Amino acid sequence: MVLVTTTTTTRSKTVRDLTVGECARQIGDNAGTSVPPHVISSLFYKRVLDGELCPVVSRCRRIPPSYVATIESVLRTRGLLPPAEATPCQ
């Protein structure tokens, strides 16, 4: 088995890309619900999400942390996550 780790370089630091499972856990934790990884994977295979930005490397899709908010937004738009809580006006 070969372990491949990809990274995304930002201006001042290097950030490790996420797997689909890690992305699903992060979004689920933020939303307070469970997100099955296969839901995110199917959006890539249906070409709803950008597969070129998140390539498959050694049978594992690599997702830059900066793309997680986009994935979360798509899940909300498709009704797969509850709507984001509105912040009260101040």
FIVOKOL-160377 format. One record per residue: x, y, z of N, C-alpha, C in turn. Coordinates in steps of 0.1 Angstrom, whole numbers, padded with zeros to 4 digits, always signed. Each point is the difference from the previous one (the first is absolute). Layout:
BEGIN
XYZXYZXYZ...
END
This chain:
BEGIN
+0008-0012+0000-0008+0012+0000+0009+0012+0000-0003+0010-0008+0007+0012-0001-0008+0011+0006+0006+0008+0009-0007+0011+0006+0004+0013-0006-0009+0007-0006+0003+0013-0007-0006+0011+0007+0007+0010+0004-0005+0011+0007+0002+0012-0009-0010+0007-0003+0001+0012-0008-0002+0012+0009+0006+0011-0004-0002+0012+0008-0003+0012-0009-0006+0010+0006-0003+0013-0007+0008+0010+0006+0007+0008-0008+0009+0010+0006-0008+0014-0001-0001+0006+0011-0005+0014+0000+0011+0010+0002-0003+0012+0002+0011+0010+0000+0010-0003+0011-0004-0003+0012+0009-0001+0011+0002-0014+0006-0009-0009-0004+0001-0014+0006-0005-0010-0010+0004-0012+0003-0004-0012-0008-0012-0007+0008-0011-0003-0007-0011-0006+0007-0003-0013-0007-0002-0011+0008-0002-0013-0006-0014-0001-0005-0001-0006-0012-0014-0002-0006-0007-0010+0008-0013+0000-0001-0009-0009+0007-0005-0011-0009-0003-0011+0007-0007-0011-0008-0015+0003+0001-0008-0008-0008-0014+0002+0000-0006-0002+0014+0005-0011+0007-0004-0003+0013+0003+0011+0010+0012+0006-0001+0003+0011+0009-0008+0012-0002-0003+0003-0013-0008+0011-0004-0015-0002+0005-0005-0012-0001-0013-0003+0004-0001+0002+0016+0010-0005+0007+0000+0002+0015+0000+0015+0003+0009+0007-0007+0001+0015+0003-0013+0007-0002-0006-0003-0012-0013+0007-0003-0011-0005+0010+0000-0013+0003-0010-0005+0009+0001+0006+0014+0013+0002+0005+0002+0007+0013-0004+0014+0000+0002+0007-0012-0004+0014-0001-0015+0001+0000-0007-0009-0006-0014+0000-0002-0008-0006+0011+0007-0008+0008-0006-0007+0011-0009-0012-0004+0005-0006-0011-0007-0012-0005+0010-0009-0007-0005-0011-0004+0009-0010-0007+0000+0002-0015+0011+0000-0006+0001+0000-0015+0007-0012-0005-0007-0009-0006+0007-0012-0005+0010+0004-0011+0012-0005+0000+0010+0003-0011-0005-0003-0014-0008-0011-0001-0005-0003-0014-0008+0011-0006-0007+0008+0008-0008+0011-0005+0009+0010-0007+0012+0003+0006+0009+0009-0006+0007-0006-0012+0003-0013+0001+0006-0007-0012-0009+0000-0012-0013-0002+0003-0009+0000-0012-0001+0013-0006+0001+0011+0007+0000+0013-0006+0012+0003-0009+0011-0006+0003+0011+0001-0009-0002-0008-0012-0005-0012+0001-0002-0009-0012-0012+0005-0009-0009+0008+0006-0011+0006-0008+0005+0013-0006+0012+0004+0003+0007+0012-0005-0007+0013+0006-0006-0001+0011-0006+0011+0007+0012+0008+0007+0009-0008+0005+0012+0006+0007+0012-0001-0010+0010+0008+0001+0011+0001-0009+0010-0011+0003+0000-0010-0009+0009-0011+0001+0015+0003-0004+0001+0011-0008+0014+0004-0003+0007+0007+0011-0008+0007+0008+0006+0007+0012+0003-0010+0011-0008-0011+0000+0001-0011+0010+0003-0013-0007+0013-0002-0004+0003-0012-0008+0000-0013+0009-0002-0011-0007+0002-0013+0007+0014-0004-0002+0007-0003+0012+0014-0004+0000+0000-0013+0007+0005-0010-0006+0001-0014+0006-0013-0004+0006-0011+0001-0008-0013-0004+0004-0006+0008+0011+0005+0012+0003-0004+0009+0011-0002+0014-0005-0012+0006+0001-0002+0013-0005+0006+0010+0010+0008+0010-0005+0006+0010+0009-0007+0013-0001-0005+0005+0011-0008+0012+0000+0008+0011+0008+0003+0012-0007+0006+0011+0007-0009+0005+0011+0005+0004+0011-0008+0005+0011-0008+0013-0005+0005+0007-0009-0007+0012-0005-0013-0004-0008-0001-0012-0004-0012-0004-0008-0011-0006+0009+0002-0002+0013-0010-0006+0009-0012+0009+0001+0001+0013+0000-0011+0009+0001-0009-0001-0012+0006-0002-0012-0008-0002-0012-0008-0013+0001+0007-0010+0004-0007-0013+0001-0012+0001+0010+0002+0007+0011-0010+0002+0010-0012+0008-0006+0003+0010-0007-0010+0008-0007-0008-0008-0010+0006-0009-0008-0007-0008-0009-0009-0010+0007+0005-0006+0011-0008-0009+0008-0013+0007+0006+0002+0013+0004-0011+0007+0006-0010+0004-0012+0005+0004-0011-0009+0003-0011-0008-0011-0005+0006-0012+0001-0007-0012-0005-0009-0007+0011+0000+0007+0012-0009-0005+0011+0006-0012+0007+0013-0002-0001+0007-0011+0006+0005+0004+0014+0000+0013+0003+0003+0005+0013-0010+0010+0004-0003+0001+0013-0009+0011+0004+0005+0013-0003-0009+0010-0002+0004+0014-0004+0009+0005+0012+0010+0009-0004+0009+0006+0009-0008+0009+0009+0003+0000+0013-0007+0009+0009+0004+0015-0003-0011+0008-0001+0002+0014-0002+0006+0007+0012+0009+0009-0002+0005+0008+0011-0009+0011+0003-0003+0003+0013-0009+0011+0003+0006+0014-0004-0008+0009-0004+0004+0013-0003+0004+0007+0013+0010+0009-0001+0005+0007+0012-0001+0014-0002
END
